Amino acid sequence: MRKAMIGFGSTLILLLAVSAGPAEAAPAKAVKCGDTVTTTARLTRDLRCGALGLTMMPGATLDLNHHNLIGPGPRSSGTAIATDSSNPYYSGPLTVKNGSITGWPDVLTEANSLTVDVTNVTFAGNGYVIIGESLMLNVTSSRFLNNTQAASSWDGGQLTVSRSAFVGNGLALDTSEGFIVASGCVFRNNVSAVTTSYGGADLRGNTLTGNGTAFASHMVVPDPDVVNDTLIGNRFVGNHAAVLLGVGANLQGNVFTRNATAVRSVSAGSPFEIKNITMKQNTLTQNGDAVYIDTPVSLKNTVAIHNSGYGIYAPHATNLGGNVAYGNGINPQCTGLVCSGRPHSGPTPSPAPRS
């Protein structure tokens, strides 16, 4: 749900926190929309701007101080934070913290070759939020709500997010030829939560619910050395597609519940068949298809019960033991390996053929 924000004026005063020494501080300076921040700026009120909020140089810090940087609306034109990474006199991470940025078509969309640190910031009702080539983004304890696109990088960039929420966005996290690291986050009701192309991801301890696609990796060109995906200890609930694998992956200790598709990888016969998928200690219940993988996969302690489609379909599986499947809609309950069935019960009756 989008949180309404109300501005208190068209300009506000920013406090430039530039220390001249241990016992000195620069005097307060009025800063208006369109000004450039080279060191540190601190909002003292909500700031409503038109075409441009502020320009920040690499190494600068914007402390929103629990206030809101408000734009002209996501369907207008305007940029919340412009930057110039080509200036040789400025370097270091660009930092934004402690407040809200709302209603901008673009927030920080030219973050090329920058390191951007975000802490305790809510981005709500924007178009494109943080985007850049070779972008190194670090996000902690922040929220991305109802934006067109939350964060994207390409050409070697990395998106690292922790203890943050991504809710109601079109695309939450996306990278091409880069890497995504997400831990302790919530991804809810996004069209696509996490997607990678010709790259990799490491997702640990996240909850992904009600998304169109929760996680998808894609191979753009054949390359056996591409970085693989690691998904450990995540919960996938009520997504249309929970995990679509386009590169090798290690899935361990994840829980899949009520997804239309839980885990799927289809690459047999393609120029880049995936041959290095491992699944251990995953539980899949009440999904459509639980596991459908048509290339080599190693499975251990995988439990697939009461899914309406396939339990475990893995015709080229390596059985590492402890796999269980019963009560699923399509027989055999396991294809490609032998699984344990329902404890102390007879065989599961065959359902009507699926069209």
C-alpha positions as CSV (number, residue, x, y, z in Angstrom):
1,M,0.0,0.0,0.0
2,R,1.3,3.4,-1.0
3,K,1.8,5.7,2.0
4,A,0.5,9.3,1.2
5,M,3.1,12.1,1.7
6,I,2.2,15.8,2.0
7,G,4.8,18.5,1.2
8,F,5.0,21.6,3.3
9,G,6.4,24.0,0.8
10,S,8.1,24.4,-2.5
11,T,11.6,24.9,-1.0
12,L,13.3,24.0,2.3
13,I,16.5,24.5,4.1
14,L,19.3,21.9,3.9
15,L,21.9,21.9,6.5
16,L,25.3,21.4,4.9
17,A,27.2,19.3,7.4
18,V,30.8,20.1,6.4
19,S,33.1,19.9,9.4
20,A,36.0,22.3,9.4
21,G,37.5,20.5,12.4
22,P,36.6,18.5,15.4
23,A,35.0,21.4,17.2
24,E,33.7,23.4,14.2
25,A,30.7,23.0,11.9
26,A,29.8,24.9,8.7
27,P,27.0,27.4,9.1
28,A,23.5,26.4,7.9
29,K,23.0,27.2,4.2
30,A,19.7,27.5,2.3
31,V,19.6,25.0,-0.6
32,K,16.9,25.1,-3.2
33,C,15.7,22.6,-5.8
34,G,18.4,22.2,-8.5
35,D,21.4,22.8,-6.3
36,T,24.4,20.6,-6.2
37,V,25.5,18.6,-3.1
38,T,29.3,18.0,-3.0
39,T,29.7,16.9,0.6
40,T,26.7,16.4,2.9
41,A,23.2,17.8,2.9
42,R,20.5,17.4,5.5
43,L,16.8,18.1,5.0
44,T,14.9,20.0,7.6
45,R,11.5,19.9,5.8
46,D,9.8,18.1,3.0
47,L,11.1,19.4,-0.3
48,R,8.8,19.5,-3.4
49,C,10.6,20.1,-6.7
50,G,9.7,20.1,-10.4
51,A,12.1,19.0,-13.1
52,L,15.1,18.4,-10.9
53,G,15.5,17.7,-7.2
54,L,19.3,17.8,-6.5
55,T,22.5,17.1,-8.2
56,M,24.9,14.9,-6.1
57,M,28.5,14.3,-6.8
58,P,30.2,11.0,-6.0
59,G,31.2,10.9,-2.4
60,A,28.2,13.1,-1.3
61,T,25.6,12.2,1.3
62,L,22.0,13.2,1.3
63,D,20.4,12.8,4.8
64,L,16.7,13.1,4.2
65,N,16.3,13.4,8.0
66,H,12.9,11.7,8.0
67,H,11.6,14.1,5.4
68,N,10.3,13.6,1.8
69,L,11.9,14.6,-1.5
70,I,8.7,15.0,-3.6
71,G,8.5,15.0,-7.4
72,P,6.0,16.3,-10.0
73,G,4.4,12.8,-10.4
74,P,5.6,9.6,-12.1
75,R,3.9,10.5,-15.4
76,S,5.6,13.9,-15.6
77,S,9.2,14.5,-16.4
78,G,11.9,15.0,-13.8
79,T,14.8,13.5,-11.9
80,A,15.1,13.4,-8.2
81,I,18.9,13.0,-8.1
82,A,21.2,13.8,-11.0
83,T,24.8,13.0,-10.8
84,D,28.1,13.4,-12.7
85,S,30.5,10.5,-12.3
86,S,32.9,11.8,-14.8
87,N,34.3,14.6,-12.7
88,P,37.8,13.5,-11.5
89,Y,37.7,15.7,-8.4
90,Y,34.9,13.7,-6.7
91,S,34.9,10.0,-5.8
92,G,33.5,7.6,-3.2
93,P,30.0,6.2,-2.6
94,L,27.0,8.3,-3.2
95,T,24.8,7.9,0.0
96,V,21.1,8.5,0.6
97,K,19.5,7.8,4.0
98,N,16.7,8.3,6.5
99,G,13.6,9.5,4.6
100,S,11.4,9.2,1.6
101,I,11.6,9.9,-2.1
102,T,8.2,9.9,-3.9
103,G,6.5,10.8,-7.1
104,W,9.4,11.0,-9.5
105,P,9.5,9.7,-13.1
106,D,13.3,9.0,-12.4
107,V,15.0,8.9,-9.1
108,L,18.7,8.1,-9.7
109,T,18.8,6.6,-13.2
110,E,22.3,7.6,-14.4
111,A,24.2,5.9,-11.7
112,N,26.8,4.5,-14.1
113,S,30.0,3.2,-12.6
114,L,29.0,4.4,-9.2
115,T,28.7,2.9,-5.8
116,V,25.4,3.9,-4.2
117,D,24.6,3.2,-0.5
118,V,21.0,3.4,0.6
119,T,19.8,3.0,4.2
120,N,16.4,3.5,5.7
121,V,14.8,5.1,2.7
122,T,11.3,4.6,1.3
123,F,10.9,5.0,-2.5
124,A,7.2,5.1,-3.3
125,G,5.1,5.8,-6.4
126,N,8.1,6.5,-8.7
127,G,8.8,5.4,-12.2
128,Y,12.5,4.2,-12.4
129,V,14.4,4.3,-9.1
130,I,18.1,3.3,-9.1
131,I,19.5,2.3,-12.5
132,G,23.1,2.3,-13.9
133,E,25.7,0.5,-15.9
134,S,28.3,-1.2,-13.7
135,L,26.3,0.1,-10.7
136,M,27.4,-1.2,-7.3
137,L,24.2,-0.8,-5.2
138,N,24.0,-1.5,-1.4
139,V,20.5,-1.2,0.1
140,T,19.7,-1.8,3.8
141,S,16.4,-1.5,5.8
142,S,14.6,0.3,2.9
143,R,11.3,0.0,1.1
144,F,10.5,0.1,-2.6
145,L,6.7,0.5,-3.0
146,N,4.7,0.8,-6.2
147,N,7.5,1.8,-8.5
148,T,7.7,0.9,-12.2
149,Q,11.3,-0.5,-11.6
150,A,13.1,-0.5,-8.4
151,A,16.8,-1.3,-9.2
152,S,18.7,-2.5,-12.3
153,S,22.3,-2.8,-13.3
154,W,24.2,-4.3,-16.2
155,D,27.7,-4.9,-17.5
156,G,29.3,-6.2,-14.3
157,G,27.2,-4.4,-11.7
158,Q,26.0,-5.9,-8.4
159,L,22.8,-5.2,-6.5
160,T,23.1,-6.1,-2.8
161,V,20.0,-5.7,-0.6
162,S,19.3,-6.7,2.9
163,R,16.4,-6.4,5.4
164,S,14.3,-4.5,2.8
165,A,10.9,-4.7,1.3
166,F,9.9,-4.6,-2.4
167,V,6.1,-4.4,-2.8
168,G,3.9,-3.7,-5.8
169,N,6.6,-2.8,-8.2
170,G,6.6,-3.7,-11.9
171,L,10.2,-5.0,-11.7
172,A,12.0,-5.2,-8.4
173,L,15.6,-6.3,-9.0
174,D,17.1,-7.0,-12.4
175,T,20.6,-7.4,-13.7
176,S,22.3,-8.4,-17.0
177,E,25.9,-9.6,-16.9
178,G,25.9,-8.8,-13.2
179,F,25.0,-10.3,-9.8
180,I,22.2,-9.9,-7.2
181,V,22.6,-10.7,-3.5
182,A,19.4,-10.5,-1.4
183,S,19.1,-11.5,2.3
184,G,16.3,-11.2,4.8
185,C,14.1,-9.3,2.3
186,V,10.3,-9.4,1.5
187,F,9.2,-9.4,-2.2
188,R,5.5,-9.1,-2.4
189,N,3.0,-8.5,-5.3
190,N,5.6,-7.5,-7.8
191,V,5.2,-8.4,-11.5
192,S,8.8,-9.7,-11.4
193,A,10.7,-9.8,-8.2
194,V,14.3,-10.9,-9.1
195,T,15.5,-11.6,-12.6
196,T,19.0,-12.1,-14.0
197,S,20.3,-12.5,-17.5
198,Y,23.8,-14.0,-18.2
199,G,24.6,-13.5,-14.5
200,G,23.9,-14.9,-11.2
201,A,22.1,-14.5,-7.9
202,D,22.5,-15.4,-4.2
203,L,19.2,-15.3,-2.3
204,R,19.1,-16.3,1.3
205,G,16.3,-16.1,3.9
206,N,13.9,-14.1,1.8
207,T,10.1,-14.3,1.6
208,L,8.6,-14.0,-1.9
209,T,4.8,-14.0,-2.0
210,G,2.2,-13.2,-4.6
211,N,4.6,-12.2,-7.4
212,G,4.0,-12.9,-11.1
213,T,7.5,-14.3,-11.3
214,A,9.5,-14.6,-8.0
215,F,12.8,-15.6,-9.4
216,A,14.0,-16.2,-13.0
217,S,17.5,-16.6,-14.5
218,H,18.2,-16.4,-18.2
219,M,21.1,-17.5,-20.4
220,V,21.6,-15.0,-23.2
221,V,24.4,-16.9,-25.0
222,P,26.0,-20.3,-24.3
223,D,28.7,-20.1,-21.7
224,P,29.6,-23.0,-19.3
225,D,31.5,-20.6,-17.0
226,V,28.6,-18.3,-16.2
227,V,28.0,-17.7,-12.5
228,N,25.4,-20.0,-11.0
229,D,22.5,-19.2,-8.7
230,T,22.3,-20.0,-5.0
231,L,18.9,-20.1,-3.3
232,I,19.0,-21.1,0.4
233,G,16.4,-20.9,3.1
234,N,13.8,-18.8,1.1
235,R,10.0,-19.0,1.3
236,F,8.0,-18.9,-2.0
237,V,4.3,-18.6,-1.4
238,G,1.5,-17.9,-3.9
239,N,3.6,-16.8,-6.8
240,H,2.6,-17.6,-10.4
241,A,6.1,-18.8,-11.1
242,A,8.4,-19.3,-8.1
243,V,11.7,-20.3,-9.6
244,L,12.5,-20.5,-13.3
245,L,16.1,-21.6,-13.8
246,G,18.1,-20.7,-16.9
247,V,21.5,-21.4,-15.5
248,G,23.0,-23.9,-13.0
249,A,21.7,-23.6,-9.4
250,N,22.0,-24.8,-5.9
251,L,18.6,-24.9,-4.1
252,Q,18.7,-25.8,-0.4
253,G,16.3,-25.6,2.5
254,N,13.6,-23.6,0.5
255,V,9.9,-23.9,1.1
256,F,7.4,-23.7,-1.9
257,T,3.7,-23.4,-1.1
258,R,0.7,-22.6,-3.4
259,N,2.7,-21.5,-6.4
260,A,1.3,-22.2,-9.8
261,T,4.8,-23.4,-10.8
262,A,7.4,-24.1,-8.1
263,V,10.7,-25.1,-9.7
264,R,11.1,-25.4,-13.4
265,S,14.0,-25.7,-15.8
266,V,13.6,-26.6,-19.4
267,S,16.7,-26.5,-21.6
268,A,17.1,-30.0,-23.0
269,G,18.1,-29.9,-26.7
270,S,19.1,-26.2,-26.5
271,P,22.7,-25.0,-27.3
272,F,23.3,-24.5,-23.5
273,E,21.7,-27.4,-21.6
274,I,21.9,-26.8,-17.9
275,K,23.7,-29.7,-16.2
276,N,24.6,-28.5,-12.8
277,I,21.4,-28.1,-10.7
278,T,21.4,-29.4,-7.2
279,M,18.3,-29.6,-4.9
280,K,18.6,-30.5,-1.2
281,Q,16.2,-30.4,1.7
282,N,13.5,-28.4,-0.2
283,T,9.8,-28.8,0.6
284,L,7.1,-28.3,-2.0
285,T,3.4,-28.5,-1.1
286,Q,0.1,-27.5,-2.7
287,N,1.7,-26.1,-5.9
288,G,0.8,-26.8,-9.5
289,D,4.0,-28.6,-10.7
290,A,6.5,-29.0,-7.9
291,V,9.7,-29.9,-9.7
292,Y,10.0,-30.1,-13.5
293,I,13.6,-30.3,-14.7
294,D,14.4,-31.9,-18.1
295,T,18.3,-31.9,-17.8
296,P,20.6,-33.5,-15.2
297,V,19.8,-32.6,-11.6
298,S,20.9,-34.0,-8.2
299,L,18.2,-34.4,-5.6
300,K,18.4,-35.1,-1.9
301,N,15.7,-34.9,0.8
302,T,13.3,-33.2,-1.6
303,V,9.7,-33.5,-0.4
304,A,6.9,-33.0,-2.9
305,I,3.4,-33.7,-1.5
306,H,-0.2,-32.7,-2.5
307,N,0.8,-30.7,-5.6
308,S,-1.9,-30.7,-8.3
309,G,0.6,-31.4,-11.1
310,Y,3.9,-33.2,-11.1
311,G,5.6,-34.2,-7.9
312,I,9.2,-34.6,-9.1
313,Y,9.7,-34.8,-12.9
314,A,13.5,-35.2,-13.4
315,P,14.1,-37.9,-16.0
316,H,17.9,-37.4,-15.8
317,A,18.2,-37.2,-12.0
318,T,20.9,-38.3,-9.7
319,N,19.2,-39.7,-6.6
320,L,21.2,-38.7,-3.5
321,G,18.5,-40.2,-1.2
322,G,15.7,-39.2,1.1
323,N,13.3,-37.9,-1.6
324,V,9.6,-38.1,-0.9
325,A,6.6,-37.6,-3.2
326,Y,3.0,-38.5,-2.8
327,G,-0.5,-37.1,-3.2
328,N,0.5,-35.3,-6.4
329,G,-1.9,-35.0,-9.3
330,I,0.2,-36.8,-11.9
331,N,1.6,-40.3,-11.8
332,P,4.2,-41.5,-11.5
333,Q,4.9,-39.4,-8.4
334,C,8.6,-39.4,-9.3
335,T,10.1,-39.6,-12.8
336,G,13.8,-40.4,-13.1
337,L,14.3,-41.5,-9.5
338,V,12.7,-43.6,-6.8
339,C,11.0,-41.7,-4.0
340,S,9.3,-42.7,-0.8
341,G,5.6,-42.5,-0.8
342,R,2.8,-41.8,1.7
343,P,3.7,-43.2,5.2
344,H,1.5,-46.2,6.1
345,S,-0.8,-45.8,3.2
346,G,-1.6,-47.4,-0.1
347,P,-0.8,-46.0,-3.6
348,T,-2.2,-42.7,-4.6
349,P,-5.1,-43.2,-7.1
350,S,-4.4,-41.9,-10.6
351,P,-6.2,-38.7,-11.5
352,A,-7.9,-37.9,-14.7
353,P,-5.5,-37.2,-17.6
354,R,-4.3,-33.6,-17.8
355,S,-5.0,-31.9,-21.1
